């Protein structure tokens, strides 16, 4: 079915249904009776026919408007769609959510946002020592009136061993290296939770956090509930506050709590050395601290925090609440609860803990889903700062990362490298296959002879889906020639859902517009007119983008169309640059057989050679995925990885040189120079 006809059918169905449902000539009973009523009553049937005729007339007008404004219609349809794909890839016409390796964005500070400069100036830790790119800091507020404050804002606090080993000496220093200290915990981010909801969080977080605090001298713990069961409390005399020193099973079973006066809570705050706000729902926490009777407690705490007499420690929800705005959370927010945070740092910042690289849906989509933020991606919250919170910096904070504020220095730090996120290289590996970047090597030898090839290419695992800022910089480094840009999407037509060819196209169209300023034209090689000249197709083309999907069907379409030779000539002459993603990337290499997706292998008649634009190099994209590793550890290889690598080595008689790319990584190719970025 042609593309335009497919859209027409979709629109016709939608509007015919709407016309029939809303026609004033149809009473509700007849609408509910459906086909049976039509069979029994000729009068009803006649009215349905009349309604359908009216709908047809409407459709004719609408289609004329669409034909004249197709591009606007396409963008609007993508933004309005919110139906889930059957394969869990995201929204039918919207961007997919994909995770990212932490190492993919080390070059950018955590508050990087397009159009805004970072507040971080150098790579120093809490102690003022110079560190690597995992650490960022600014001394802008040293000597300021806020420099007495002592803050630790974290995503997961001690949950990761490496982060715990980093944080404990810092907290001990803030507490003056003393013993016998007192901490007040405010639990209300979990107010309203039932025992079976509290239990797993208590087991995973509370028990271990209390033990870690005690290991650095905090031996007295008081747990405060401002309003455990979210009771209505509007009168001045209302006081649902309770405290407990029981952090064991009594805490889970909701036992051991006793009522407490505001004055007694204030005294506990005054006597405390540390205030801790754990995770949960930030809006619940903020509402209870900003209203009676919690506001009196927060007033006392804030005064001591600003004077440096009370160390403030927060995790997850508590960290979000500490920012200028808490409009960074998908948790449920009552309409009467403000998004204004406590604004503790001297800079106007907002925090997004548990960060994962994602793609934002666009402002129009966010406006439509303004009251459905559970559907928002992490990137949507960050982009929303540009839309709704001018001047507020957004800080991405992955688990294991934290912000400290001490003596006027703001430091962003991460724990020591962990196996599955930073230390992902393998100096040694089993097997005879050649793996060029197993040890983290960035400048790779693919055996390309400079006198034979001088083209420019960007070979990616996930294109703009992950680490879009770096991919944008990589496209700029490619120096694309002026001219048309083609999206070749035959990989979406193979063994993929029918909707994939539209989903991938709309995502790519929008992403290239946003991140590279490039307008793509849609091409399916398998649907070109018979006899179409590939030279004419490529005439005036400066960029060719090979989309992801079914890479073996894409390779089949490339061979059958005859596009490879003229494309190679244009790339080599510098008239065209090649950009690839996923399936397109594996096809650009020497061999296309390193895969578990062999559903279209029959189309290749047993010949698994690729486009061979990368010399002897072959690609294995999405290398972070669990099937390639043992027990999910990124610095290991699974049995299936070794088997696929050895099979490729034998199939190519030892010529293939393997390159692995995680999402967020790419190869920048300039002639014989091949660099991992």
VEXDREN-2710 file (C-alpha; in Angstrom, 1 decimal):
% VEXDREN-2710
k/r/px/py/pz
1/UNK/0.0/0.0/0.0
2/UNK/1.5/3.4/-0.9
3/UNK/2.4/5.7/1.9
4/UNK/-0.2/8.4/1.1
5/UNK/-2.9/5.8/0.7
6/UNK/-2.0/4.3/4.0
7/UNK/-2.4/7.6/5.8
8/UNK/-5.7/8.2/4.0
9/UNK/-7.1/4.9/5.2
10/UNK/-6.0/5.6/8.7
11/UNK/-7.6/9.0/8.7
12/UNK/-10.7/7.8/7.0
13/UNK/-11.3/5.1/9.7
14/UNK/-10.8/7.6/12.5
15/UNK/-13.1/10.3/11.1
16/UNK/-15.8/7.9/9.9
17/UNK/-15.9/6.4/13.4
18/UNK/-16.0/9.9/14.9
19/UNK/-18.8/11.1/12.5
20/UNK/-21.0/8.1/13.3
21/UNK/-20.4/8.4/17.1
22/UNK/-21.2/12.1/17.2
23/UNK/-24.0/12.3/14.7
24/UNK/-27.0/13.9/16.3
25/UNK/-29.3/11.7/14.2
26/UNK/-28.3/8.6/16.1
27/UNK/-29.8/8.0/19.6
28/UNK/-27.5/6.4/22.2
29/UNK/-29.5/3.1/22.2
30/UNK/-28.9/2.7/18.4
31/UNK/-25.2/3.4/18.8
32/UNK/-25.0/0.7/21.5
33/UNK/-27.1/-1.8/19.6
34/UNK/-24.6/-1.8/16.7
35/UNK/-24.9/-4.2/13.8
36/UNK/-27.9/-6.1/15.2
37/UNK/-30.0/-2.9/15.2
38/UNK/-29.0/-2.2/11.6
39/UNK/-30.2/-5.6/10.5
40/UNK/-33.6/-5.2/12.2
41/UNK/-34.6/-1.7/11.4
42/UNK/-34.3/-0.2/7.9
43/UNK/-34.9/3.3/9.3
44/UNK/-31.9/3.1/11.6
45/UNK/-29.8/1.7/8.7
46/UNK/-30.8/4.6/6.5
47/UNK/-29.7/7.1/9.2
48/UNK/-26.3/5.3/9.5
49/UNK/-25.9/5.5/5.7
50/UNK/-26.7/9.2/5.9
51/UNK/-24.1/9.7/8.7
52/UNK/-21.5/7.8/6.6
53/UNK/-22.2/10.1/3.6
54/UNK/-21.7/13.1/5.8
55/UNK/-18.4/11.7/7.1
56/UNK/-17.2/11.0/3.5
57/UNK/-17.8/14.6/2.6
58/UNK/-15.8/15.7/5.7
59/UNK/-13.0/13.4/4.8
60/UNK/-12.7/14.8/1.3
61/UNK/-12.2/18.3/2.7
62/UNK/-9.7/17.1/5.4
63/UNK/-7.7/15.1/2.8
64/UNK/-7.4/18.1/0.6
65/UNK/-6.1/20.1/3.5
66/UNK/-3.6/17.3/4.4
67/UNK/-2.4/17.1/0.8
68/UNK/-1.5/20.8/0.9
69/UNK/0.1/20.6/4.3
70/UNK/1.5/17.1/4.5
71/UNK/4.6/17.9/6.5
72/UNK/2.7/19.7/9.2
73/UNK/0.2/16.9/9.4
74/UNK/3.0/14.3/9.8
75/UNK/4.6/16.3/12.7
76/UNK/1.2/16.8/14.3
77/UNK/0.3/13.1/14.0
78/UNK/3.6/12.1/15.6
79/UNK/3.2/14.5/18.5
80/UNK/-0.5/13.5/19.2
81/UNK/0.2/9.8/19.1
82/UNK/0.5/8.0/22.4
83/UNK/-0.2/4.3/21.5
84/UNK/2.3/1.7/22.7
85/UNK/4.2/-0.4/20.2
86/UNK/3.8/-4.1/20.6
87/UNK/7.6/-4.6/20.9
88/UNK/7.8/-2.0/23.7
89/UNK/9.9/0.3/21.6
90/UNK/8.0/3.4/22.8
91/UNK/5.2/5.4/21.1
92/UNK/4.1/4.5/17.5
93/UNK/5.1/7.9/16.1
94/UNK/7.3/9.0/19.0
95/UNK/10.8/8.4/20.2
96/UNK/11.9/5.2/21.8
97/UNK/13.5/5.2/25.3
98/UNK/16.9/3.5/25.4
99/UNK/19.4/3.2/28.3
100/UNK/23.0/4.5/28.0
101/UNK/26.4/3.4/29.1
102/UNK/27.7/5.9/31.6
103/UNK/31.0/6.3/29.7
104/UNK/29.1/7.7/26.7
105/UNK/28.7/11.2/28.1
106/UNK/31.8/11.8/30.3
107/UNK/32.8/14.9/28.2
108/UNK/29.8/16.9/29.3
109/UNK/29.2/18.4/32.7
110/UNK/26.1/17.1/34.5
111/UNK/24.2/20.4/34.0
112/UNK/24.8/20.6/30.3
113/UNK/21.8/21.8/28.4
114/UNK/21.7/23.2/24.9
115/UNK/21.9/27.0/25.0
116/UNK/23.1/27.2/28.6
117/UNK/26.7/27.4/29.9
118/UNK/27.6/25.1/32.7
119/UNK/28.1/26.3/36.2
120/UNK/31.0/23.9/36.7
121/UNK/34.4/25.2/35.9
122/UNK/37.0/22.5/36.7
123/UNK/37.5/18.9/37.7
124/UNK/38.0/19.0/41.5
125/UNK/36.5/16.8/44.2
126/UNK/35.2/17.7/47.6
127/UNK/38.7/18.0/49.0
128/UNK/39.8/20.4/46.2
129/UNK/42.0/17.7/44.5
130/UNK/42.1/17.6/40.7
131/UNK/40.3/14.6/39.3
132/UNK/39.3/13.1/36.0
133/UNK/36.1/13.8/33.9
134/UNK/33.9/11.9/36.4
135/UNK/34.2/14.9/38.7
136/UNK/33.2/18.5/38.3
137/UNK/33.3/21.5/40.6
138/UNK/33.0/25.3/41.0
139/UNK/34.5/27.5/43.7
140/UNK/32.3/30.4/42.7
141/UNK/30.7/30.7/46.2
142/UNK/33.8/30.3/48.3
143/UNK/33.6/33.1/51.0
144/UNK/29.9/33.8/50.2
145/UNK/27.2/34.1/52.9
146/UNK/26.1/30.6/52.0
147/UNK/29.5/28.9/52.4
148/UNK/28.7/27.8/55.9
149/UNK/26.2/25.2/54.6
150/UNK/27.1/21.5/54.5
151/UNK/25.0/19.6/51.9
152/UNK/25.1/16.1/50.4
153/UNK/22.5/15.5/47.7
154/UNK/22.6/12.0/46.1
155/UNK/20.7/9.7/43.8
156/UNK/21.2/6.5/45.7
157/UNK/23.4/7.5/48.7
158/UNK/25.3/4.3/49.9
159/UNK/23.5/1.8/47.7
160/UNK/26.6/1.4/45.5
161/UNK/29.7/0.2/47.3
162/UNK/32.0/2.6/45.5
163/UNK/29.8/5.6/46.2
164/UNK/29.7/4.6/49.9
165/UNK/33.5/4.5/50.2
166/UNK/33.6/7.9/48.7
167/UNK/30.8/9.5/50.7
168/UNK/31.6/8.3/54.2
169/UNK/34.9/10.2/54.6
170/UNK/33.1/13.3/53.2
171/UNK/30.2/13.1/55.6
172/UNK/32.6/12.4/58.5
173/UNK/34.5/15.5/57.6
174/UNK/31.3/17.6/57.5
175/UNK/30.4/16.2/60.9
176/UNK/33.7/17.2/62.4
177/UNK/35.1/13.7/62.8
178/UNK/33.2/13.3/66.0
179/UNK/31.4/10.3/67.6
180/UNK/28.1/10.0/69.5
181/UNK/26.3/12.1/66.9
182/UNK/22.5/12.4/66.4
183/UNK/20.5/12.2/63.2
184/UNK/16.9/13.1/62.5
185/UNK/15.2/11.2/59.7
186/UNK/12.1/12.7/58.0
187/UNK/10.3/9.8/56.5
188/UNK/7.4/11.6/54.9
189/UNK/8.4/11.1/51.2
190/UNK/6.9/7.6/52.1
191/UNK/3.8/8.9/54.0
192/UNK/0.7/7.0/53.2
193/UNK/2.7/3.9/52.1
194/UNK/1.4/0.6/53.6
195/UNK/3.6/-1.9/55.4
196/UNK/4.0/-4.1/52.4
197/UNK/5.3/-1.1/50.4
198/UNK/7.6/0.1/53.2
199/UNK/9.1/-3.4/53.8
200/UNK/11.2/-3.8/50.6
201/UNK/12.5/-0.2/50.8
202/UNK/13.3/-0.7/54.5
203/UNK/15.3/-3.9/53.7
204/UNK/17.2/-2.4/50.7
205/UNK/17.9/1.1/52.0
206/UNK/17.0/2.0/55.6
207/UNK/18.9/-0.8/57.3
208/UNK/22.1/-0.4/55.3
209/UNK/21.9/3.4/55.5
210/UNK/21.6/3.4/59.3
211/UNK/24.6/1.0/59.5
212/UNK/26.7/3.2/57.3
213/UNK/25.8/6.3/59.4
214/UNK/26.8/4.5/62.5
215/UNK/30.1/3.5/61.1
216/UNK/31.1/7.2/60.9
217/UNK/29.9/8.1/64.4
218/UNK/26.2/8.8/64.0
219/UNK/24.9/6.5/66.8
220/UNK/21.5/8.2/67.8
221/UNK/18.7/8.0/65.3
222/UNK/15.2/9.6/65.6
223/UNK/12.6/8.9/62.9
224/UNK/10.0/11.6/62.4
225/UNK/6.7/11.3/60.6
226/UNK/5.0/14.7/60.0
227/UNK/1.8/13.0/58.9
228/UNK/2.2/9.2/58.6
229/UNK/-1.2/8.5/57.1
230/UNK/-1.8/11.9/55.4
231/UNK/-4.7/12.9/57.7
232/UNK/-6.6/16.1/57.0
233/UNK/-4.9/18.7/59.1
234/UNK/-6.1/22.3/58.4
235/UNK/-6.8/23.7/61.9
236/UNK/-4.1/25.4/63.9
237/UNK/-4.4/22.8/66.7
238/UNK/-4.0/19.8/64.5
239/UNK/-0.8/17.9/65.0
240/UNK/-0.4/14.4/63.5
241/UNK/3.4/14.3/64.0
242/UNK/5.0/11.2/65.6
243/UNK/8.5/10.0/66.3
244/UNK/10.2/6.6/66.9
245/UNK/13.7/5.4/67.6
246/UNK/12.7/1.9/66.3
247/UNK/14.3/1.3/62.9
248/UNK/13.8/-2.4/63.0
249/UNK/10.7/-4.5/62.2
250/UNK/8.7/-2.2/64.4
251/UNK/9.3/0.5/61.7
252/UNK/7.9/-1.8/59.0
253/UNK/4.9/-2.9/61.2
254/UNK/4.2/0.8/62.1
255/UNK/4.8/0.2/65.8
256/UNK/6.7/2.1/68.4
257/UNK/5.6/5.6/67.2
258/UNK/4.4/8.1/69.7
259/UNK/2.8/11.5/69.3
260/UNK/5.0/14.5/69.7
261/UNK/4.6/18.2/70.1
262/UNK/6.0/20.8/67.7
263/UNK/8.3/22.1/70.4
264/UNK/9.7/18.6/71.1
265/UNK/10.4/18.1/67.4
266/UNK/12.1/21.5/67.3
267/UNK/14.3/20.4/70.2
268/UNK/15.2/17.2/68.4
269/UNK/16.2/19.3/65.3
270/UNK/18.2/21.7/67.5
271/UNK/20.1/18.9/69.2
272/UNK/20.7/17.0/65.9
273/UNK/24.0/17.0/64.0
274/UNK/22.5/15.7/60.7
275/UNK/19.1/15.8/59.0
276/UNK/18.4/13.0/56.5
277/UNK/15.6/13.0/53.9
278/UNK/15.3/9.5/52.2
279/UNK/13.5/8.6/48.9
280/UNK/9.9/8.3/48.0
281/UNK/7.5/10.9/46.6
282/UNK/9.0/14.4/46.6
283/UNK/5.7/16.1/46.4
284/UNK/4.3/14.4/49.5
285/UNK/7.4/15.4/51.4
286/UNK/7.4/19.0/50.2
287/UNK/3.6/19.4/50.9
288/UNK/4.0/18.3/54.5
289/UNK/7.1/20.4/55.1
290/UNK/5.6/23.5/53.5
291/UNK/2.3/23.4/55.4
292/UNK/1.2/23.2/59.1
293/UNK/2.6/21.8/61.2
294/UNK/5.7/20.7/59.2
295/UNK/6.5/24.2/58.1
296/UNK/7.5/25.1/61.7
297/UNK/9.8/22.1/61.8
298/UNK/11.4/23.1/58.4
299/UNK/11.8/26.7/59.6
300/UNK/13.9/25.5/62.5
301/UNK/15.9/23.0/60.4
302/UNK/16.6/25.6/57.6
303/UNK/17.9/28.1/60.0
304/UNK/20.5/25.6/61.4
305/UNK/21.4/24.3/57.9
306/UNK/22.2/27.9/56.7
307/UNK/24.3/28.5/59.7
308/UNK/26.3/25.3/59.1
309/UNK/25.1/23.7/62.4
310/UNK/23.0/20.9/60.8
311/UNK/24.4/18.8/57.9
312/UNK/21.7/18.2/55.3
313/UNK/21.8/14.7/53.6
314/UNK/19.2/13.7/51.0
315/UNK/18.6/10.8/48.6
316/UNK/16.3/10.6/45.5
317/UNK/13.1/12.4/46.5
318/UNK/14.8/14.4/49.1
319/UNK/17.4/15.5/46.5
320/UNK/14.6/16.6/44.1
321/UNK/12.9/18.6/46.9
322/UNK/16.2/20.4/47.7
323/UNK/16.3/22.0/44.2
324/UNK/14.8/25.3/43.0
325/UNK/11.9/23.3/41.5
326/UNK/10.7/19.8/42.0
327/UNK/9.2/19.7/38.6
328/UNK/11.5/16.8/37.7
329/UNK/9.5/13.9/39.1
330/UNK/6.9/11.6/37.5
331/UNK/5.4/10.8/40.9
332/UNK/1.8/11.8/41.6
333/UNK/1.3/15.4/42.6
334/UNK/-1.9/16.7/44.0
335/UNK/-3.2/19.8/42.3
336/UNK/-2.9/22.0/45.4
337/UNK/0.9/21.1/45.9
338/UNK/3.4/23.6/44.5
339/UNK/6.4/22.4/42.5
340/UNK/8.6/25.0/44.3
341/UNK/11.5/23.3/46.0
342/UNK/13.6/24.3/49.0
343/UNK/16.2/26.0/46.8
344/UNK/19.1/25.1/49.1
345/UNK/22.1/25.7/46.8
346/UNK/23.2/29.2/45.9
347/UNK/22.7/28.4/42.2
348/UNK/19.2/27.9/40.8
349/UNK/19.3/24.1/40.0
350/UNK/16.9/21.2/39.7
351/UNK/17.9/17.6/40.1
352/UNK/16.9/14.5/38.1
353/UNK/18.2/11.5/40.1
354/UNK/18.4/7.9/38.7
355/UNK/19.2/9.5/35.4
356/UNK/19.2/7.4/32.2
357/UNK/19.9/8.8/28.7
358/UNK/16.6/9.1/26.8
359/UNK/15.0/11.2/24.0
360/UNK/12.5/14.0/24.7
361/UNK/9.2/13.9/23.0
362/UNK/9.0/17.6/22.1
363/UNK/7.2/20.6/23.6
364/UNK/3.9/20.0/21.9
365/UNK/3.8/16.4/23.2
366/UNK/4.6/17.6/26.7
367/UNK/1.9/20.3/26.6
368/UNK/-0.7/17.6/25.6
369/UNK/0.6/15.3/28.4
370/UNK/1.0/18.1/31.0
371/UNK/-1.0/16.2/33.6
372/UNK/0.3/12.7/32.7
373/UNK/3.9/13.1/33.7
374/UNK/4.2/9.4/34.4
375/UNK/4.6/9.1/30.6
376/UNK/7.4/11.6/30.4
377/UNK/11.0/10.5/29.8
378/UNK/13.9/11.7/31.9
379/UNK/14.9/13.9/28.9
380/UNK/11.4/15.4/28.9
381/UNK/11.9/16.7/32.4
382/UNK/15.2/18.2/31.5
383/UNK/13.9/19.9/28.3
384/UNK/10.9/21.2/30.3
385/UNK/13.3/23.4/32.2
386/UNK/13.9/25.3/29.0
387/UNK/10.2/25.5/28.4
388/UNK/8.8/26.4/31.9
389/UNK/11.7/27.2/34.3
390/UNK/13.8/29.9/32.8
391/UNK/17.2/30.2/34.4
392/UNK/17.0/26.9/36.3
393/UNK/19.9/24.5/35.6
394/UNK/19.1/20.8/35.4
395/UNK/21.6/18.4/36.9
396/UNK/21.5/14.8/35.7
397/UNK/22.4/12.4/38.5
398/UNK/22.9/8.7/38.0
399/UNK/22.9/6.2/40.8
400/UNK/26.3/6.4/42.5
401/UNK/26.6/10.2/41.8
402/UNK/26.2/13.0/44.3
403/UNK/26.5/16.8/44.8
404/UNK/28.3/18.2/47.8
405/UNK/28.3/21.8/49.0
406/UNK/31.0/22.6/51.6
407/UNK/32.9/25.8/52.3
408/UNK/31.4/27.4/49.2
409/UNK/32.5/24.7/46.8
410/UNK/29.9/22.8/44.8
411/UNK/31.3/19.4/43.7
412/UNK/29.7/16.8/41.5
413/UNK/31.2/13.3/42.1
414/UNK/30.8/9.7/41.3
415/UNK/32.1/6.7/43.3
416/UNK/35.0/4.7/42.0
417/UNK/34.5/3.0/38.6
418/UNK/32.2/-0.1/38.8
419/UNK/32.5/-3.2/36.6
420/UNK/29.3/-2.7/34.6
421/UNK/29.6/1.1/33.9
422/UNK/33.2/2.3/33.6
423/UNK/35.7/-0.5/33.7
424/UNK/34.3/-2.2/30.6
425/UNK/37.6/-3.1/28.9
426/UNK/39.1/-6.6/28.5
427/UNK/42.9/-6.6/28.0
428/UNK/42.6/-10.4/27.3
429/UNK/39.8/-12.4/25.8
430/UNK/39.3/-16.0/24.7
431/UNK/39.3/-17.1/21.0
432/UNK/41.3/-16.4/17.9
433/UNK/39.2/-13.6/16.5
434/UNK/40.6/-10.1/16.1
435/UNK/38.8/-7.6/18.3
436/UNK/40.3/-4.1/17.8
437/UNK/38.8/-2.1/20.7
438/UNK/38.7/-4.8/23.4
439/UNK/41.1/-2.7/25.5
440/UNK/39.5/0.6/25.0
441/UNK/41.6/1.6/22.0
442/UNK/40.1/4.6/20.2
443/UNK/42.3/4.9/17.1
444/UNK/41.6/1.7/15.1
445/UNK/43.4/0.1/12.1
446/UNK/40.8/-1.3/9.7
447/UNK/43.3/-1.8/6.9
448/UNK/41.9/1.1/4.8
449/UNK/44.4/2.3/2.3
450/UNK/44.4/6.1/2.1
451/UNK/45.2/6.1/-1.6
452/UNK/42.1/4.1/-2.3
453/UNK/39.6/5.7/0.1
454/UNK/39.2/9.2/1.3
455/UNK/35.6/9.4/2.2
456/UNK/33.9/10.5/5.5
457/UNK/31.4/8.4/7.5
458/UNK/29.8/8.3/10.9
459/UNK/28.9/4.7/12.0
460/UNK/26.7/4.7/15.1
461/UNK/25.0/2.2/17.4
462/UNK/22.1/4.4/18.4
463/UNK/22.5/7.7/16.6
464/UNK/20.6/10.5/18.5
465/UNK/18.7/8.1/20.7
466/UNK/21.5/8.1/23.2
467/UNK/24.0/10.8/24.0
468/UNK/22.5/13.2/21.4
469/UNK/24.9/16.1/22.3
470/UNK/28.0/14.1/21.4
471/UNK/26.3/12.6/18.3
472/UNK/25.5/16.2/17.2
473/UNK/29.1/17.2/17.6
474/UNK/30.2/14.1/15.6
475/UNK/27.9/15.0/12.7
476/UNK/29.4/18.5/12.7
477/UNK/32.9/17.0/12.6
478/UNK/31.9/15.0/9.6
479/UNK/31.4/18.3/7.7
480/UNK/28.4/17.2/5.6
481/UNK/28.4/18.7/2.1
482/UNK/25.4/20.8/1.2
483/UNK/22.6/19.2/-0.8
484/UNK/19.8/16.8/-0.2
485/UNK/19.8/14.2/2.6
486/UNK/18.3/10.7/2.1
487/UNK/16.8/8.5/4.8
488/UNK/17.1/4.9/3.5
489/UNK/14.7/2.8/5.6
490/UNK/14.6/-0.6/4.1
491/UNK/15.7/-2.1/7.4
492/UNK/12.4/-1.1/8.8
493/UNK/10.5/-3.0/6.1
494/UNK/12.0/-6.4/6.7
495/UNK/10.9/-8.6/9.6
496/UNK/9.6/-5.7/11.6
497/UNK/6.1/-4.6/12.6
498/UNK/4.3/-2.6/9.8
499/UNK/4.3/0.5/12.0
500/UNK/8.1/0.5/12.3
501/UNK/8.6/2.1/8.9
502/UNK/6.6/5.1/10.1
503/UNK/7.9/5.2/13.6
504/UNK/11.6/5.1/12.6
505/UNK/11.0/7.6/9.9
506/UNK/9.3/10.2/12.1
507/UNK/11.9/9.8/14.9
508/UNK/14.8/10.2/12.4
509/UNK/13.2/13.2/10.6
510/UNK/12.7/15.0/13.9
511/UNK/16.0/14.1/15.4
512/UNK/18.1/15.2/12.4
513/UNK/16.2/18.5/12.3
514/UNK/16.7/19.1/16.0
515/UNK/20.3/17.9/16.5
516/UNK/21.9/18.5/13.0
517/UNK/19.7/21.0/11.2
518/UNK/19.3/18.4/8.4
519/UNK/16.1/17.8/6.5
520/UNK/15.7/14.1/5.5
521/UNK/13.9/12.7/2.5
522/UNK/12.2/9.4/2.8
523/UNK/13.5/6.6/0.5
524/UNK/12.7/2.9/0.5
525/UNK/14.9/1.2/-2.1
526/UNK/12.5/-1.8/-2.4
527/UNK/9.6/0.6/-3.4
528/UNK/11.4/2.7/-6.0
529/UNK/9.9/2.7/-9.5
530/UNK/11.2/-0.1/-11.7
531/UNK/14.3/1.0/-13.7
532/UNK/15.1/3.9/-11.3
533/UNK/18.7/5.0/-11.9
534/UNK/20.8/5.0/-8.7
535/UNK/23.0/7.7/-10.1
536/UNK/20.0/10.0/-10.6
537/UNK/18.7/9.1/-7.1
538/UNK/22.0/10.2/-5.6
539/UNK/22.4/13.3/-7.7
540/UNK/22.8/16.3/-5.5
541/UNK/22.8/14.2/-2.3
542/UNK/25.1/15.3/0.5
543/UNK/24.1/12.9/3.2
544/UNK/22.9/9.3/3.1
545/UNK/21.5/7.9/6.3
546/UNK/21.0/4.1/6.7
547/UNK/18.4/3.4/9.3
548/UNK/18.3/0.6/11.9
549/UNK/16.1/-2.5/11.9
550/UNK/16.4/-5.7/9.9
551/UNK/20.0/-5.5/8.7
552/UNK/19.9/-8.5/6.5
553/UNK/16.8/-7.2/4.6
554/UNK/18.6/-3.9/4.2
555/UNK/21.6/-5.6/2.8
556/UNK/19.3/-7.5/0.3
557/UNK/17.7/-4.2/-0.8
558/UNK/21.2/-2.5/-1.2
559/UNK/22.4/-5.4/-3.4
560/UNK/19.2/-5.6/-5.5
561/UNK/19.0/-1.9/-6.1
562/UNK/22.6/-1.5/-7.3
563/UNK/23.1/1.6/-5.1
564/UNK/26.4/0.4/-3.6
565/UNK/28.8/1.3/-6.4
566/UNK/27.5/4.8/-7.2
567/UNK/27.3/5.5/-3.4
568/UNK/30.8/4.3/-2.8
569/UNK/32.1/6.6/-5.6
570/UNK/30.3/9.6/-4.2
571/UNK/31.6/8.9/-0.7
572/UNK/35.1/8.5/-1.9
573/UNK/35.0/11.7/-3.9
574/UNK/33.7/13.7/-0.9
575/UNK/30.4/14.5/-2.6
576/UNK/28.4/12.5/0.0
577/UNK/28.9/11.5/3.6
578/UNK/27.4/8.3/5.0
579/UNK/25.7/8.2/8.4
580/UNK/24.5/4.9/9.8
581/UNK/22.6/3.5/12.8
582/UNK/22.4/-0.1/14.1
583/UNK/21.4/-2.2/11.1
584/UNK/23.0/0.3/8.7
585/UNK/26.2/0.2/10.7
586/UNK/26.6/-3.6/10.6
587/UNK/25.9/-3.5/6.9
588/UNK/28.6/-0.9/6.3
589/UNK/31.2/-3.4/7.6
590/UNK/33.1/-6.3/6.1
591/UNK/30.7/-9.1/7.2
592/UNK/27.1/-8.9/8.4
593/UNK/26.8/-12.3/10.1
594/UNK/27.7/-11.4/13.7
595/UNK/24.1/-11.4/14.9
596/UNK/21.3/-13.3/16.6
597/UNK/18.7/-11.7/14.2
598/UNK/18.9/-14.1/11.3
599/UNK/15.2/-14.1/10.2
600/UNK/16.0/-12.6/6.8
601/UNK/19.2/-14.6/6.2
602/UNK/17.6/-16.6/3.3
603/UNK/17.4/-13.4/1.2
604/UNK/21.2/-13.2/1.1
605/UNK/21.6/-16.7/-0.3
606/UNK/24.4/-17.6/2.2
607/UNK/26.6/-14.6/1.2
608/UNK/27.1/-12.6/4.4
609/UNK/29.5/-10.0/3.0
610/UNK/28.7/-6.4/3.8
611/UNK/29.2/-3.1/2.0
612/UNK/32.9/-3.2/3.0
613/UNK/33.3/0.5/3.3
614/UNK/35.3/0.0/6.5
615/UNK/38.2/-2.0/5.1
616/UNK/38.3/-5.3/7.0
617/UNK/36.3/-4.0/10.0
618/UNK/33.0/-5.6/11.0
619/UNK/30.6/-4.1/13.6
620/UNK/28.7/-5.5/16.6
621/UNK/26.4/-2.7/17.7
622/UNK/24.4/-2.4/21.0
623/UNK/27.3/-4.2/22.7
624/UNK/25.9/-3.2/26.2
625/UNK/23.0/-5.6/25.7
626/UNK/23.0/-8.5/28.2
627/UNK/23.1/-11.4/25.6
628/UNK/26.7/-10.5/24.9
629/UNK/27.9/-10.6/28.5
630/UNK/28.0/-13.2/31.3
631/UNK/25.7/-12.5/34.2
632/UNK/25.1/-9.0/33.0
633/UNK/28.7/-7.8/33.8
634/UNK/29.9/-5.5/31.1
635/UNK/33.6/-6.6/31.5
636/UNK/32.8/-10.2/30.6
637/UNK/31.9/-12.1/27.4
638/UNK/29.0/-14.5/27.0
639/UNK/29.3/-17.9/25.3
640/UNK/27.1/-16.7/22.4
641/UNK/29.4/-13.7/21.8
642/UNK/32.5/-15.9/21.6
643/UNK/30.7/-18.3/19.3
644/UNK/29.5/-15.5/16.9
645/UNK/32.9/-13.9/16.9
646/UNK/34.7/-17.2/16.1
647/UNK/32.2/-18.0/13.4
648/UNK/32.8/-14.7/11.7
649/UNK/36.6/-15.2/12.0
650/UNK/36.3/-18.6/10.3
651/UNK/33.8/-17.4/7.7
652/UNK/36.1/-14.5/6.6
653/UNK/39.2/-16.7/6.7
654/UNK/40.6/-14.5/9.5
655/UNK/40.3/-11.2/7.6
656/UNK/37.5/-9.6/9.7
657/UNK/38.5/-7.2/12.4
658/UNK/35.7/-6.8/15.0
659/UNK/34.7/-3.5/16.5
660/UNK/32.1/-3.3/19.3
661/UNK/30.0/-0.2/19.9
662/UNK/27.7/0.5/22.9
663/UNK/24.7/2.8/22.5
664/UNK/26.0/6.3/22.6
665/UNK/29.3/5.4/20.8
666/UNK/30.2/5.8/17.2
667/UNK/33.0/5.5/14.7
668/UNK/34.2/8.7/12.9
669/UNK/35.8/7.7/9.7
670/UNK/37.9/10.1/7.7
671/UNK/39.8/8.2/4.9
672/UNK/42.0/5.6/6.6
673/UNK/41.5/7.2/10.1
674/UNK/38.9/5.4/12.2
675/UNK/38.2/6.8/15.6
676/UNK/35.8/5.7/18.4
677/UNK/33.9/8.7/19.7
END
